[in-house]
């Protein structure tokens, strides 16, 4: 079980000590139309974005399902709007008169495809409807996922212009959410950001890679596997840059400019762990069987299972890679954070929290 954010040690990222320094992004923040409304602000990427906005002296509006449990942003000087992506009236309270709307919320795990669709497509439809009704001139930054594009047939990765071909229920629901943006009309400028696997302090998904490295044994699918990775700080920078640039109805692919082999990623993680990691290659049939078991347990009420049918389908794709250089250049982003550097920061944070030894 992961530690509760509220019980974490005193030294942590916060508006007084944001992961993304204000000096890196102040020009973009100054260019964002106010007020700023965002969904997903209590989560991994969103909480770091909230920290940085609050460090700049802003008080963004943040959709919160439970006012008693704002998770990583407990105590920040933000305006909390109680509600959900299913409640259009709460979404209208969130975005009314907003200058910038940032949509980060999403369903990452679900037992059925209809549950992904309800959270990621229908939830986006509700937010788009609210924005169109009460904030029609807002800049709308939609944070989607590389899963919406689907895996690449080649290690070099997909470009934003390639036809989308998602292979999972999650990916199809994220693409469905993207397609809802066309109903915003001509007055609302929007853009779509597609991050790949995002890692960094507060993450609990790529954290599984760190856990395996810390134990000295990594179980990965057999065959060739290439990944594009993105450090959470770079995703926050991209969100701010996209909003500042005016959201020109474009799709941007995020992440490192060059993909990495999965076994090379574990080698780099091993260096950060200060130990050797043995890589065990698992046959696809075993992964599918484990995913089926995970989905059954999920339907019985188990939560945060690392492997389900949907996740095993994604895991068995050979190339979760994206062509990112053009997008990063268009957003005015630099080289970004090298994986070894980002992993080092993440290792130190996980150890501080007691998540790994």
LINCORSUL-V648667 format. One record per pair of residues at least 24 apart in sequence whose C-alpha atoms are under 10 Angstrom apart, sorted by the first residue. I is the first residue (numbers start at 1). GAP is how many residues later the second one is. If there is no record, write none. Layout:
I;GAP
I;GAP
This chain:
1;303
1;354
2;202
2;351
2;352
2;353
3;350
3;351
3;352
4;67
4;68
4;349
5;64
5;65
5;66
5;67
5;68
5;69
5;197
5;348
6;63
6;64
6;65
6;66
6;67
6;68
7;346
8;64
8;344
8;345
8;346
9;343
9;344
9;345
10;343
11;338
11;341
11;342
12;60
12;189
12;337
12;340
12;341
13;34
13;35
13;38
13;39
13;59
13;60
13;188
13;189
13;336
14;33
14;34
14;36
14;37
14;38
14;40
14;41
14;58
14;59
14;60
14;61
14;62
15;32
15;33
15;34
15;35
15;36
15;37
15;38
15;39
15;40
15;41
15;42
15;58
15;60
15;61
15;62
16;35
16;36
16;38
16;39
16;40
16;60
17;34
17;35
17;38
18;29
18;30
18;31
18;32
18;33
18;34
18;35
18;36
18;37
18;215
19;29
19;30
19;32
19;33
19;181
19;182
19;213
19;214
19;217
19;326
20;28
20;29
20;31
20;32
20;33
20;35
20;212
20;213
20;214
20;216
20;217
21;30
21;31
21;34
21;35
21;212
22;29
22;30
22;31
22;32
22;33
22;34
23;33
24;213
25;27
25;28
25;31
25;211
25;212
25;213
25;215
25;216
26;26
26;27
26;29
26;30
26;214
27;213
27;214
27;217
28;209
28;210
28;211
28;212
28;213
28;214
28;215
28;216
28;217
29;24
29;27
29;29
29;208
29;211
29;212
29;214
29;215
30;26
30;210
30;214
31;209
31;210
31;212
31;213
31;214
31;215
32;67
32;68
32;107
32;208
32;209
32;210
32;211
32;212
32;213
32;214
33;65
33;66
33;67
33;68
33;105
33;106
33;210
33;211
33;213
34;24
34;25
34;26
34;63
34;64
34;65
34;66
34;67
34;104
34;105
35;24
35;25
35;26
35;60
35;61
35;62
35;63
35;64
35;65
35;66
35;103
36;24
36;25
36;26
36;58
36;59
36;61
36;62
36;63
36;64
36;65
36;66
36;102
36;103
37;24
37;25
37;26
37;42
37;43
37;44
37;54
37;56
37;57
37;58
37;59
37;60
37;61
37;62
37;63
37;64
37;65
37;66
37;101
37;103
38;24
38;25
38;26
38;43
38;53
38;56
38;57
38;60
38;62
38;63
38;64
38;65
38;66
38;67
38;102
38;103
39;24
39;25
39;42
39;45
39;46
39;52
39;55
39;56
39;62
39;63
39;64
39;65
39;66
39;67
39;88
40;24
40;25
40;45
40;62
40;63
40;64
40;65
40;66
40;103
41;29
41;30
41;31
41;32
41;39
41;61
41;62
41;63
41;64
42;27
42;28
42;29
42;30
42;31
42;32
42;62
42;63
43;27
43;28
43;29
43;30
43;61
43;62
43;63
43;159
43;160
44;27
44;28
44;60
44;154
44;155
44;156
44;157
44;158
44;159
44;160
44;161
44;188
45;59
45;60
45;153
45;154
45;155
45;156
45;157
45;158
45;186
45;187
45;188
45;190
45;191
46;26
46;27
46;56
46;57
46;58
46;59
46;186
46;189
46;190
47;24
47;25
47;26
47;27
47;29
47;155
47;189
48;24
48;25
48;153
48;154
48;184
48;185
48;187
48;188
49;183
49;184
49;186
49;187
49;188
49;190
49;191
50;26
50;27
50;28
50;186
51;25
51;26
51;27
52;184
52;185
52;188
53;24
53;25
53;187
54;24
60;34
60;38
60;40
61;32
61;33
61;34
61;37
61;40
62;32
62;33
62;40
63;27
63;28
63;30
63;31
63;32
63;42
64;26
64;30
72;130
84;35
84;39
84;42
84;43
85;33
85;34
85;35
85;37
85;38
85;39
85;40
85;41
85;42
86;32
86;33
86;36
86;37
86;38
86;39
86;40
86;41
87;36
87;39
87;40
88;35
88;37
88;38
88;39
88;40
88;41
88;42
89;37
89;38
89;41
90;37
90;40
91;32
91;35
91;36
91;37
91;38
91;39
91;40
91;43
92;34
92;35
92;36
92;37
92;38
92;39
92;40
92;41
92;42
92;43
93;37
93;41
94;33
94;36
94;37
94;40
94;41
95;32
95;33
95;35
95;36
95;37
95;38
95;39
95;40
95;41
95;43
96;34
96;35
96;36
96;37
96;38
96;39
96;40
96;42
97;34
97;36
97;37
97;38
97;39
97;40
97;41
98;33
98;36
98;37
98;38
98;39
98;40
98;41
98;42
99;36
99;37
99;38
99;39
99;40
99;41
99;144
100;31
100;35
100;37
100;38
100;39
100;40
100;41
100;89
100;90
100;143
100;144
100;146
100;147
101;26
101;27
101;30
101;34
101;37
101;38
101;39
101;40
101;41
101;89
101;142
102;36
102;37
102;38
102;39
102;40
102;41
102;88
102;137
102;138
102;141
103;24
103;25
103;37
103;38
103;39
103;40
103;41
103;89
103;136
104;37
104;38
104;39
104;40
104;135
105;37
105;38
105;39
106;37
106;38
106;39
106;64
106;67
106;68
106;71
107;63
107;66
107;67
108;62
108;63
108;66
108;97
108;196
108;203
109;60
109;61
109;186
109;189
109;194
109;195
109;196
109;197
109;198
109;199
109;201
109;202
110;59
110;60
110;185
110;188
110;189
110;193
110;194
110;198
110;200
111;183
111;184
111;185
111;186
111;187
111;188
111;189
111;190
111;191
111;192
111;197
111;198
111;199
112;57
112;58
112;183
112;186
112;187
112;198
113;55
113;56
113;57
113;59
113;60
113;197
114;55
114;56
114;59
115;54
115;55
115;58
116;53
116;54
116;55
116;56
116;57
116;58
117;52
117;53
117;54
117;55
117;56
117;57
117;58
117;59
117;60
118;55
118;59
119;51
119;54
119;55
119;58
120;24
120;50
120;51
120;52
120;53
120;54
120;55
120;56
120;57
120;58
121;51
121;52
121;53
121;54
121;55
121;56
121;57
121;58
121;59
122;51
122;54
122;55
122;58
123;54
123;57
124;49
124;50
124;52
124;53
124;54
124;55
124;56
124;57
125;51
125;52
125;53
125;54
125;55
125;56
125;58
125;59
126;54
127;53
127;54
128;49
128;52
128;53
128;54
128;55
128;56
128;60
129;51
129;52
129;54
129;55
130;54
131;53
131;57
132;51
132;52
132;53
132;55
132;56
133;51
135;52
135;53
136;48
136;49
136;50
136;51
136;52
136;53
137;47
137;48
137;49
137;50
137;51
137;52
138;49
138;50
138;51
138;52
138;105
138;108
138;109
139;48
139;49
139;50
139;51
139;52
139;103
139;104
139;105
139;106
139;107
139;108
139;109
140;41
140;44
140;48
140;49
140;50
140;51
140;52
140;102
140;103
140;106
140;107
140;108
140;109
141;48
141;49
141;50
141;51
141;52
141;98
141;99
141;101
141;102
141;105
141;106
141;107
141;108
142;35
142;36
142;39
142;48
142;49
142;50
142;51
142;52
142;97
142;100
142;101
142;105
142;109
143;31
143;34
143;35
143;48
143;49
143;50
143;51
143;52
143;92
143;96
143;108
143;109
144;27
144;29
144;30
144;31
144;33
144;34
144;48
144;49
144;50
144;51
144;52
144;107
144;108
144;109
145;25
145;26
145;29
145;30
145;33
145;47
145;48
145;49
145;50
145;51
145;52
145;53
145;108
145;109
146;25
146;28
146;29
146;47
146;48
146;49
146;50
146;51
146;82
146;107
146;108
146;109
146;174
146;175
146;176
147;24
147;25
147;26
147;27
147;28
147;47
147;48
147;49
147;50
147;167
147;173
148;24
148;25
148;26
148;27
148;28
148;29
148;30
148;46
149;25
149;26
149;45
149;104
149;171
149;173
150;25
150;164
150;167
150;169
150;170
150;171
150;172
151;76
151;163
151;165
151;166
151;167
151;168
151;169
151;170
151;171
152;74
152;75
152;165
152;166
152;167
152;168
152;169
152;170
152;171
153;164
153;165
153;166
153;167
153;168
154;72
154;164
154;165
154;166
154;167
154;168
155;69
155;70
155;71
155;72
155;73
155;103
155;104
155;105
155;106
155;163
155;164
155;165
155;166
155;167
155;168
156;70
156;71
156;72
156;101
156;102
156;103
156;104
156;163
156;164
156;165
156;166
156;167
156;168
157;69
157;70
157;71
157;101
157;102
157;162
157;163
157;164
157;165
157;166
157;167
158;95
158;161
158;162
158;163
158;164
158;165
158;166
159;92
159;93
159;94
159;162
159;163
159;164
159;165
159;166
159;167
159;168
160;32
160;33
160;34
160;90
160;91
160;92
160;93
160;94
160;162
160;163
160;164
160;166
160;167
161;89
161;90
161;91
161;92
166;148
167;143
167;146
167;147
167;150
168;141
168;142
168;143
168;144
168;145
168;146
169;140
169;141
169;142
169;144
169;145
170;140
170;141
170;144
171;139
171;143
178;73
181;68
182;67
188;59
188;60
188;61
189;54
189;57
189;58
189;59
189;60
189;61
190;52
190;53
190;56
190;57
190;58
190;59
190;60
190;61
191;48
191;51
191;52
191;54
191;55
191;56
191;57
191;58
191;59
191;60
191;61
192;47
192;50
192;55
192;56
192;57
192;58
192;59
192;60
192;61
193;42
193;45
193;46
193;49
193;57
193;58
193;59
193;60
193;61
193;134
194;41
194;57
194;58
194;59
194;60
194;61
194;128
194;130
195;33
195;34
195;35
195;36
195;37
195;39
195;40
195;43
195;57
195;58
195;59
195;60
195;61
195;127
195;129
196;31
196;32
196;33
196;34
196;35
196;39
196;57
196;58
196;59
196;60
196;124
196;125
196;126
197;30
197;31
197;32
197;33
197;34
197;35
197;57
197;58
197;123
197;124
198;30
198;31
198;32
198;33
198;34
198;35
198;36
198;37
198;56
198;57
199;30
199;31
199;32
199;33
199;34
199;36
199;140
199;143
199;144
199;147
200;30
200;31
200;32
200;33
200;142
200;143
200;144
200;145
200;146
200;147
200;149
200;150
201;30
201;31
201;32
201;141
201;142
201;144
201;145
201;146
201;147
201;148
201;149
201;152
202;30
202;144
202;147
202;148
202;151
203;29
203;143
203;147
204;100
204;102
204;151
205;99
205;101
206;100
207;139
207;140
207;143
207;148
207;149
208;98
209;56
209;57
209;60
210;56
210;59
210;60
210;62
210;63
210;133
210;136
210;137
210;140
210;145
210;146
211;58
211;62
211;139
211;144
211;145
211;146
212;54
212;57
212;58
212;65
212;66
212;67
212;144
213;53
213;54
213;55
213;56
213;57
213;58
213;59
213;60
213;61
213;62
213;63
213;64
213;65
213;66
213;143
214;55
214;56
214;58
214;59
214;60
214;61
214;62
214;63
214;133
214;142
214;143
215;55
215;58
215;60
215;61
215;62
215;63
215;141
215;142
216;50
216;54
216;57
216;58
216;59
216;60
216;61
216;62
216;63
217;49
217;53
217;59
217;60
217;61
217;62
217;63
218;45
218;48
218;59
218;60
218;61
218;62
218;63
218;64
219;59
219;60
219;61
219;62
219;63
220;42
220;43
220;46
220;59
220;60
220;61
220;62
220;63
220;64
220;67
220;95
220;96
221;41
221;58
221;59
221;60
221;61
221;62
221;63
221;64
221;65
221;66
221;91
221;94
221;95
221;96
221;97
222;58
222;59
222;60
222;61
222;62
222;94
222;96
223;58
223;59
223;60
223;61
223;93
223;94
223;95
224;37
224;38
224;39
224;92
224;93
224;94
224;95
225;35
225;36
225;37
225;38
225;39
225;90
225;91
225;92
225;93
225;94
225;95
225;96
226;33
226;34
226;35
226;36
226;37
226;38
226;39
226;91
226;92
226;93
226;94
226;95
227;28
227;29
227;31
227;32
227;33
227;34
227;35
227;38
227;91
227;92
227;93
227;94
227;95
228;26
228;27
228;28
228;29
228;30
228;31
228;32
228;33
228;34
228;91
228;92
228;93
228;94
228;95
228;96
229;25
229;26
229;27
229;28
229;29
229;30
229;31
229;36
229;91
229;92
229;93
229;109
229;110
230;24
230;25
230;26
230;27
230;106
230;107
230;108
230;109
230;112
231;24
231;25
231;105
231;106
231;107
231;108
231;110
231;111
231;112
231;115
232;105
232;110
232;114
233;103
233;104
233;109
234;99
234;100
234;101
234;102
234;103
234;108
235;101
237;94
237;95
237;96
237;99
238;89
238;90
238;93
238;94
238;95
239;92
240;91
241;87
241;89
241;90
241;91
241;92
242;88
242;89
242;90
243;88
244;87
245;85
245;86
245;87
247;84
250;77
251;76
252;71
252;72
252;73
252;74
252;75
252;76
252;78
252;79
253;68
253;69
253;70
253;71
253;72
253;73
253;74
253;75
254;68
254;69
254;70
254;71
254;72
254;73
254;74
255;66
255;67
255;68
255;69
255;70
255;72
255;73
255;81
255;82
256;65
256;66
256;67
256;68
256;69
256;72
256;79
256;80
256;81
256;82
256;83
257;64
257;65
257;66
257;67
257;68
257;69
257;70
257;71
257;78
257;79
257;81
258;63
258;64
258;65
258;66
258;67
259;60
259;61
259;62
259;63
259;64
259;65
260;59
260;60
260;61
260;79
261;57
261;58
262;56
262;57
265;74
265;75
265;78
268;71
268;72
268;73
268;75
268;76
269;70
269;71
269;74
269;75
269;78
271;69
271;72
271;73
272;68
272;69
272;71
272;72
272;73
272;74
272;75
272;76
273;70
273;71
273;74
273;75
273;83
273;84
283;33
284;28
284;29
284;31
284;32
285;31
286;26
287;24
287;25
287;26
287;28
287;29
288;24
288;25
288;27
288;28
